[in-house]
Amino acid sequence: MDDLKITNGAVYQNGDFYRLNVYVKDGLISAVTTEEREAHETYDAQGGMVLPGFIDPHVHFSLDVGGHTTADDFASGSRTAAFGGVTTFVDFLDPTSTSSALREAFEKRRTKAQESTLDYKLHATMKAPKEPLETYVFTMKSLGLDTLKVFTTYSDSGRQTEDKDIRTLIGLTKTHDFLLLVHIENDDLISLENGFTHEDLPRSRPSESETIEALKLADYVKETGGRLYMVHMSSGHTLKALKHKHNALLNTRFFVESCPQYFMFKRDCLHQKNGYLYTCAPPLRSKMERQYLIRHFSDINTIGTDHAPFMKSEKDKPRLQDIPLGVGSIEHTFNVLYHLKGREVIDKMTLNPAKRMGLYPKKGILREKSDGDITIVKLCDTYRISANHSACDHSLYEGLEASTRIVSTISRGR
């Protein structure tokens, strides 16, 4: 007998909805069928959408940056993620330069992650490598890690990896079967002037820095035949330029992730009374750049939240250099983006991140032998978001409109 039966729902498969029953046994989906079978527990979806559990490929729980730590640890972060329908997330190891440091970072992060109530994976993170790149990759793979993040910027904190090494790493993705994640901003175009306030953030980190660097790295992908995953694309200018010059690579070997904040907010928010709360890296962009991202939503492969909330008191500083950059989004991402783009968001939060992060077919799809990760969502009258289950003391999404509610998050049948 099955452990769980989900019935009376619209089950999402292959881009459409069907009247099917979903059965879970021992944490795995045992059947998706029209058949009626017995189960110890029956869940009546009452006409709601029965979706694969959402996967957030980009979160920062318990992240230490410049004397600040993100408000959500793995316990509170996984809780607020579950309220957002997320059943699996991918966090990051601390940046390291050598294999020995990588092993230490892995054990340290895995210990912290034990507090999570949800399934998770970890990205390796490299900074200014001090050993042969292939040695680092071999160590990463031996730890069961198959995604590696590097930065093209943050030379001020020693996190930047040089172009020649990034190009080599892109080539190595082909021979060692891993995915290279890149924070893409041109370091030479970033200004860290002492007198900048939060309102100067778009001047400090202009959209040109993202666009120029993205085109250069796409050239590397074309030249080497490797694969690259661009984290948190912020600018419609960048997407437009990539479509114009490298359309054949886009989301075939050069994959694009964007985040809800770049669809929901624009840089004018920085000039509000509480504008310091809207500081993140890359920054919010112009109205025109935001509108282009919305219009070309189909060209975004995955949605990651880059969830990194900090308390109001930490962000309310007169100097930009003293403000930790990051916002919290994980609880409200699906609801605000579904309200904006409808069912087009579903694959970008399920199937696509599962494939990019090496989780498919165990996750990201509702089919036999996949993990019993299921999110039940109901359409409803338009309302304004008010709930917030993060440990952070504010949410940018409070007051925004939504027309869906996440009513149940099921992780491996629980």
C-alpha positions in Angstrom: 0.0 0.0 0.0 1.2 3.5 -0.8 1.9 6.0 1.9 0.3 9.0 0.3 -2.3 9.7 -2.4 -2.8 13.1 -3.9 -6.1 13.4 -5.6 -8.5 15.9 -7.2 -5.7 18.1 -8.5 -4.4 19.4 -11.8 -1.2 17.5 -12.1 1.6 19.3 -14.1 3.3 17.2 -16.7 5.1 18.1 -19.9 3.9 21.7 -19.8 0.3 21.0 -19.3 -2.2 19.9 -16.6 -4.0 16.6 -16.3 -6.5 15.0 -13.9 -4.4 12.3 -12.4 -3.6 10.9 -9.0 -0.1 11.0 -7.6 1.1 8.2 -5.2 4.1 8.3 -3.0 5.7 5.3 -1.2 8.9 5.4 0.9 9.7 8.9 -0.2 9.4 8.2 -3.9 6.6 8.7 -6.4 5.2 5.2 -7.0 2.7 6.2 -9.7 1.1 9.1 -11.6 -2.1 7.6 -12.9 -5.8 7.7 -13.4 -6.1 4.5 -11.3 -7.6 4.5 -7.9 -5.3 2.8 -5.3 -5.3 2.6 -1.6 -3.0 4.7 0.6 -2.4 5.3 4.2 -3.1 9.0 3.8 -5.1 10.8 1.2 -4.6 14.5 0.3 -7.4 16.3 -1.4 -5.9 19.0 -3.6 -9.3 20.5 -4.1 -8.6 21.5 -7.7 -5.2 23.1 -7.0 -2.2 22.8 -9.2 0.0 19.8 -8.3 3.5 20.8 -9.2 7.0 19.3 -8.9 8.6 20.7 -5.7 10.4 24.0 -6.5 14.2 24.0 -6.7 16.1 27.1 -5.8 19.6 26.8 -7.4 21.0 29.9 -5.7 20.7 30.7 -2.0 23.0 32.1 0.7 22.1 30.8 4.2 24.5 31.6 7.1 26.7 33.6 4.7 29.4 35.8 6.3 30.3 38.9 4.4 32.3 41.8 5.7 31.3 41.4 9.3 27.7 40.7 8.5 25.8 37.4 8.4 22.7 36.7 6.4 19.6 36.7 8.6 18.5 33.2 7.6 20.6 30.2 8.7 19.8 26.7 7.3 17.0 26.2 9.8 15.1 29.4 9.2 16.1 29.5 5.6 14.7 26.1 4.8 11.5 26.9 6.8 10.8 30.1 4.8 11.8 28.2 1.6 9.1 25.6 2.4 6.5 28.3 2.8 7.5 29.3 -0.7 7.0 25.8 -2.1 10.7 25.1 -2.4 11.7 21.5 -1.6 15.3 21.6 -2.6 17.9 24.4 -2.6 21.6 24.8 -3.6 23.9 26.8 -1.3 27.6 27.6 -1.7 30.8 26.7 0.0 33.1 29.5 1.1 35.5 30.6 -1.6 38.8 28.6 -1.6 42.0 28.6 -3.6 43.3 25.1 -2.9 42.0 21.5 -2.7 42.8 21.3 1.0 40.9 24.4 1.7 38.0 23.1 -0.5 37.8 20.0 1.6 37.7 22.0 4.8 35.0 24.3 3.4 32.9 21.3 2.4 32.9 19.8 5.8 32.2 23.2 7.5 29.3 23.9 5.2 27.9 20.4 5.4 27.9 20.6 9.2 25.9 23.9 9.1 23.5 22.5 6.6 22.4 19.7 8.9 19.9 22.2 10.4 18.0 22.1 7.1 14.5 20.6 7.0 14.7 20.3 3.2 17.0 18.5 0.7 20.0 20.5 -0.5 23.1 20.5 -2.6 26.2 22.6 -2.4 28.2 24.5 -5.0 32.0 24.6 -4.8 33.3 28.2 -4.9 36.8 29.2 -6.1 38.8 32.3 -5.6 42.2 33.3 -7.1 43.4 29.6 -7.6 46.8 28.7 -6.2 47.2 25.2 -7.7 46.5 23.6 -11.1 42.9 24.0 -12.0 42.5 20.4 -12.9 43.6 19.3 -9.4 41.0 21.5 -7.8 38.3 20.1 -10.2 39.4 16.5 -9.4 39.0 17.2 -5.7 35.6 18.9 -6.2 34.3 15.8 -8.1 35.7 13.5 -5.4 33.5 15.3 -2.9 30.4 14.7 -5.0 30.2 18.3 -6.2 29.5 19.0 -9.9 29.0 22.7 -9.9 31.7 25.3 -9.4 31.2 29.1 -9.0 33.8 31.8 -9.7 33.7 35.6 -9.7 34.9 37.9 -12.4 34.9 40.7 -9.8 35.5 41.4 -6.1 39.3 41.9 -6.6 39.1 44.1 -3.5 38.3 41.1 -1.3 40.5 38.6 -3.2 37.6 36.6 -4.7 38.3 37.4 -8.4 39.4 34.7 -10.7 41.4 35.8 -13.8 40.1 35.6 -17.3 42.7 33.0 -18.4 41.7 30.7 -15.6 38.0 31.1 -16.3 38.6 30.3 -19.9 40.5 27.1 -18.9 37.7 26.1 -16.5 35.1 26.5 -19.2 37.1 24.1 -21.3 37.4 21.7 -18.4 33.6 21.5 -18.1 33.7 19.5 -21.3 36.2 16.9 -20.2 35.2 16.6 -16.5 31.4 17.0 -16.7 30.7 19.8 -14.4 28.9 23.2 -14.7 30.8 26.4 -14.2 28.7 29.1 -12.5 29.9 32.7 -12.9 29.2 36.0 -11.2 29.6 38.2 -14.2 30.6 41.8 -13.8 33.7 43.5 -15.3 35.9 44.4 -12.3 37.5 47.4 -14.1 34.1 49.1 -14.5 33.1 48.8 -10.9 33.8 51.9 -8.7 34.0 51.7 -4.9 34.2 55.4 -4.2 34.3 56.2 -0.5 31.5 58.8 -0.8 29.0 56.7 -2.5 25.6 56.1 -0.8 23.1 53.4 -1.5 21.6 55.7 -4.2 24.9 55.5 -6.1 24.8 51.7 -6.4 23.9 51.7 -10.1 26.9 54.0 -10.8 29.1 51.8 -8.7 28.1 48.7 -10.5 26.8 49.8 -14.0 24.9 47.5 -16.2 27.6 47.8 -18.8 29.9 45.9 -16.5 27.6 42.9 -16.7 26.9 43.1 -20.5 30.6 43.5 -21.6 31.7 40.7 -19.3 28.9 38.3 -20.4 29.7 38.8 -24.1 33.4 38.1 -23.4 32.6 34.9 -21.5 30.1 33.8 -24.1 33.0 34.1 -26.6 35.0 31.7 -24.4 32.2 29.2 -24.4 32.0 29.3 -28.1 35.8 28.9 -28.5 36.2 26.1 -26.0 33.0 24.2 -26.5 32.4 24.2 -22.8 29.4 25.2 -20.6 28.7 28.2 -18.4 25.8 29.2 -16.1 25.4 32.9 -15.6 24.0 33.6 -12.1 21.7 36.5 -11.4 21.4 38.3 -14.8 20.1 41.7 -13.9 19.9 43.7 -17.1 17.8 43.4 -20.2 20.6 45.0 -22.1 22.7 42.0 -21.3 20.1 39.6 -22.5 19.5 41.6 -25.7 23.2 41.6 -26.4 23.6 37.9 -25.9 20.6 37.2 -28.1 22.1 39.3 -30.8 25.6 37.9 -30.7 25.3 34.4 -29.2 21.7 33.3 -29.7 22.8 29.8 -30.7 24.6 29.4 -27.4 21.9 30.8 -25.2 20.5 28.1 -22.9 22.2 25.4 -24.8 25.8 26.0 -23.5 25.5 29.5 -22.0 22.7 29.1 -19.5 21.0 32.2 -17.9 19.6 32.5 -14.4 17.8 35.6 -13.2 16.2 36.5 -9.9 12.7 37.8 -8.9 14.0 41.2 -7.8 15.1 42.1 -11.3 11.5 41.5 -12.6 9.7 43.1 -9.7 11.7 46.2 -8.9 13.7 48.9 -10.7 16.5 51.1 -9.7 14.1 54.0 -8.8 13.4 52.0 -5.6 16.9 53.0 -4.3 15.7 56.6 -4.1 12.8 55.8 -1.7 13.0 56.6 1.9 14.0 53.0 2.6 16.0 52.6 -0.5 18.9 51.1 1.3 16.8 47.9 1.7 16.9 47.4 -2.1 20.7 47.1 -2.3 22.0 43.9 -4.0 24.7 42.9 -6.4 24.2 43.2 -9.3 21.9 46.2 -8.6 18.4 46.8 -9.7 18.3 48.2 -13.2 16.4 50.8 -15.2 12.7 50.6 -16.2 13.6 49.8 -19.8 16.0 47.0 -18.8 13.4 45.5 -16.5 10.7 45.6 -19.1 13.0 43.8 -21.6 13.6 41.0 -19.1 9.9 40.7 -18.6 9.1 40.7 -22.3 11.8 38.1 -23.0 11.1 35.9 -20.0 11.2 32.8 -22.2 14.9 33.4 -22.7 15.6 32.9 -19.0 16.5 29.3 -18.3 16.2 29.2 -14.5 15.0 31.4 -11.6 17.2 31.5 -8.6 16.5 33.8 -5.7 20.1 34.7 -4.6 18.4 34.8 -1.2 20.6 36.8 1.1 18.6 38.9 3.5 20.1 41.2 6.1 18.4 43.1 9.0 17.3 46.7 8.5 19.8 48.0 11.0 22.6 46.4 9.0 21.5 48.0 5.8 20.6 51.4 7.1 24.1 52.9 6.7 25.2 56.2 5.1 28.1 54.8 3.1 27.5 52.2 0.4 30.7 50.4 1.4 29.2 49.6 4.8 26.0 48.1 3.5 25.8 44.3 3.0 24.4 43.7 -0.5 21.6 41.2 -0.7 17.8 40.7 -0.4 15.5 37.9 0.7 13.1 36.5 -1.9 12.7 32.7 -1.5 9.2 32.7 0.1 7.5 34.9 -2.4 9.2 34.2 -5.7 6.7 31.8 -7.3 3.7 33.8 -6.3 4.9 37.1 -7.6 6.3 35.7 -10.8 3.3 33.5 -11.5 1.2 36.7 -11.1 3.5 38.4 -13.7 4.0 35.6 -16.2 1.7 32.7 -15.4 2.6 29.0 -16.0 5.7 30.0 -17.9 7.5 30.3 -14.6 6.9 26.6 -13.6 9.7 24.9 -15.6 12.1 27.7 -14.6 11.7 26.7 -11.0 11.4 22.9 -11.4 12.6 21.0 -14.5 15.2 23.5 -15.7 17.1 23.9 -12.4 16.9 20.2 -11.8 18.7 19.6 -15.1 21.2 22.3 -14.7 22.1 21.3 -11.1 22.4 17.5 -11.8 19.2 16.7 -9.9 17.1 15.4 -12.8 15.3 13.0 -13.0 15.2 12.5 -9.2 13.8 16.0 -8.9 12.1 18.6 -11.1 9.4 16.2 -12.5 6.4 14.2 -11.3 7.0 10.7 -12.5 7.5 7.2 -11.1 10.7 6.8 -9.1 11.3 10.5 -8.8 11.5 11.9 -5.2 8.1 12.6 -3.7 8.7 16.4 -3.8 5.4 18.1 -4.6 4.0 21.6 -4.2 0.3 22.3 -4.2 -0.7 25.7 -5.4 -4.2 27.2 -5.6 -5.3 30.1 -7.9 -7.2 32.7 -5.9 -8.5 36.3 -6.1 -5.7 38.9 -6.2 -4.4 39.8 -2.8 -1.4 41.7 -1.4 1.4 39.7 0.2 1.8 40.2 3.9 3.1 37.0 5.5 6.9 36.6 6.0 8.5 33.6 7.6 12.1 34.5 7.2 14.2 35.4 10.3 14.8 38.8 8.6 12.8 41.7 10.0 11.5 42.9 6.6 10.6 41.7 3.1 10.6 43.7 -0.1 7.6 41.7 -1.3 5.2 42.8 1.3 2.4 44.7 -0.4 3.0 43.2 -3.9 0.1 41.5 -5.7 -0.3 37.8 -6.1 -3.0 35.5 -7.4 -1.8 32.1 -6.2 -1.3 30.6 -2.7 1.1 27.8 -1.9 -1.0 25.6 0.3 1.2 22.5 0.8 4.9 21.7 0.4 5.6 18.0 0.4 9.2 16.9 0.8 9.8 13.2 0.0 6.2 12.5 0.8 6.3 14.4 4.1 
